[in-house]
């Protein structure tokens, strides 16, 4: 199937992250806070300037996800693995992880369509800094940030490994 163009829906977004053994897994998500880089501003305004001047600082990438609490066994990438199975084992770890958010356009993602992520290699990768479960709602939330010294995650059209 040829990569499509146009608008899409959240049905075709796939969240993939390394598990504790370094294998990429797809986990169920209900929401992703947004993906991309944010650049804090450094104010460089001098007294004589007529308008405020800024300079972008080092970028930040924080990705927060939520989804259903699920203990299904780990499956091959592209098939949903249990969120708890994957996230409970990587939360608080210090090993950089690959992370890949794939956005299929009007169908399941395929090479050539937008994706955002980073392939892990020491020290480049993401860390899972938070993993919490709300038992009454049957939902989890998790937060990912780049490992110190990482390359910046980027937009592309080829899956991370």
C-alpha positions as CSV (number, residue, x, y, z in Angstrom):
1,X,0.0,0.0,0.0
2,X,1.3,3.5,-0.9
3,X,1.8,6.1,1.9
4,X,-1.3,8.4,1.9
5,X,-1.5,12.1,2.3
6,X,-4.2,14.1,4.1
7,X,-5.7,14.2,7.6
8,X,-5.8,11.3,10.0
9,X,-7.3,10.3,13.3
10,X,-5.8,9.0,16.6
11,X,-6.9,5.5,15.5
12,X,-3.9,5.3,13.3
13,X,-1.3,6.5,15.9
14,X,1.0,3.8,17.3
15,X,3.3,4.2,20.3
16,X,6.4,2.0,20.4
17,X,9.0,1.7,23.1
18,X,11.8,-0.7,24.0
19,X,11.0,-3.2,26.7
20,X,13.5,-4.2,29.4
21,X,15.2,-6.7,27.0
22,X,15.7,-4.0,24.3
23,X,12.9,-5.2,22.0
24,X,10.6,-2.6,20.5
25,X,7.0,-3.1,21.7
26,X,3.7,-1.4,20.7
27,X,1.6,-0.5,23.8
28,X,-2.0,0.7,24.0
29,X,-2.4,4.5,24.5
30,X,-5.5,6.7,24.9
31,X,-3.6,10.0,24.8
32,X,-0.2,11.4,24.0
33,X,0.5,14.9,25.3
34,X,2.0,15.8,21.9
35,X,5.3,15.1,20.3
36,X,8.1,17.4,19.2
37,X,10.8,19.6,20.7
38,X,10.2,22.7,22.8
39,X,12.8,25.5,22.9
40,X,12.8,27.6,26.1
41,X,13.6,31.3,25.4
42,X,16.5,33.2,26.7
43,X,15.8,36.9,27.0
44,X,18.5,38.9,25.4
45,X,16.8,42.3,25.6
46,X,19.1,45.2,26.4
47,X,18.0,48.6,27.8
48,X,18.3,50.3,24.4
49,X,16.3,47.7,22.5
50,X,12.9,48.8,21.2
51,X,11.5,45.3,21.3
52,X,12.2,42.2,23.4
53,X,14.8,39.9,21.8
54,X,15.1,36.2,22.5
55,X,17.3,33.2,21.6
56,X,16.2,29.6,21.6
57,X,17.8,27.5,24.3
58,X,18.6,23.8,24.3
59,X,15.4,21.9,23.3
60,X,13.4,19.7,25.6
61,X,11.3,16.6,24.7
62,X,8.9,15.3,27.3
63,X,6.3,12.8,26.2
64,X,3.4,11.8,28.5
65,X,1.1,9.0,27.7
66,X,-2.0,7.5,29.2
67,X,-3.9,4.3,28.4
68,X,-5.6,1.2,29.6
69,X,-3.9,-0.9,32.3
70,X,-3.2,-4.2,30.5
71,X,-1.1,-7.3,31.5
72,X,-1.1,-9.0,28.1
73,X,2.2,-10.7,27.3
74,X,4.8,-8.9,25.1
75,X,4.1,-9.2,21.4
76,X,6.0,-8.3,18.2
77,X,6.1,-4.7,17.3
78,X,2.9,-3.7,15.5
79,X,0.8,-6.0,17.8
80,X,-0.3,-4.6,21.1
81,X,1.6,-5.7,24.2
82,X,0.4,-5.2,27.7
83,X,1.1,-1.7,29.0
84,X,1.9,-3.0,32.5
85,X,4.1,-5.8,31.1
86,X,6.3,-3.3,29.3
87,X,6.2,-0.1,31.4
88,X,6.6,-1.6,34.9
89,X,9.9,-3.1,33.8
90,X,11.4,0.0,32.3
91,X,10.2,2.7,34.8
92,X,13.0,4.3,36.7
93,X,15.7,2.5,34.6
94,X,18.8,4.2,33.4
95,X,19.2,2.3,30.1
96,X,18.4,4.5,27.1
97,X,15.3,3.3,25.2
98,X,14.2,3.7,21.6
99,X,10.8,5.4,21.3
100,X,8.8,5.8,18.1
101,X,5.4,7.5,17.7
102,X,4.1,6.5,14.2
103,X,1.2,8.4,12.6
104,X,-0.6,6.4,9.9
105,X,-2.5,8.6,7.4
106,X,-6.0,7.1,7.0
107,X,-4.7,3.6,7.8
108,X,-2.1,1.8,9.9
109,X,1.4,3.4,9.7
110,X,3.8,2.3,7.0
111,X,7.2,3.5,6.0
112,X,7.0,6.9,4.2
113,X,4.4,8.3,6.7
114,X,5.2,10.7,9.6
115,X,6.9,9.4,12.7
116,X,8.7,11.0,15.6
117,X,11.3,9.3,17.7
118,X,14.8,8.3,18.5
119,X,16.7,5.0,18.2
120,X,18.6,4.1,21.3
121,X,22.4,3.8,21.5
122,X,24.4,4.8,24.5
123,X,23.9,7.6,25.6
124,X,21.1,8.4,23.1
125,X,17.6,7.4,24.0
126,X,14.6,8.0,26.2
127,X,14.1,7.2,29.9
128,X,10.8,6.2,31.5
129,X,10.7,8.5,34.5
130,X,7.2,7.9,35.7
131,X,4.7,5.0,35.6
132,X,1.6,5.2,37.7
133,X,-1.7,3.2,37.7
134,X,-5.1,4.3,38.8
135,X,-6.7,1.0,39.8
136,X,-10.3,2.5,40.1
137,X,-10.2,3.7,36.5
138,X,-8.1,0.9,35.1
139,X,-5.7,3.4,33.5
140,X,-2.0,4.1,33.6
141,X,0.1,7.2,32.9
142,X,3.8,7.3,32.0
143,X,6.4,10.0,31.3
144,X,9.4,9.8,29.0
145,X,12.3,12.3,28.7
146,X,15.6,12.1,26.8
147,X,18.7,10.6,28.5
148,X,21.4,13.2,29.3
149,X,23.7,13.5,26.3
150,X,21.1,12.3,23.9
151,X,20.8,13.4,20.3
152,X,17.5,15.2,19.7
153,X,14.6,13.1,18.7
154,X,13.4,13.9,15.2
155,X,10.6,13.7,12.7
156,X,11.1,11.2,9.9
157,X,9.4,8.6,7.7
158,X,11.3,5.5,8.7
159,X,10.7,3.4,11.9
160,X,13.1,3.6,14.8
161,X,14.8,0.4,15.8
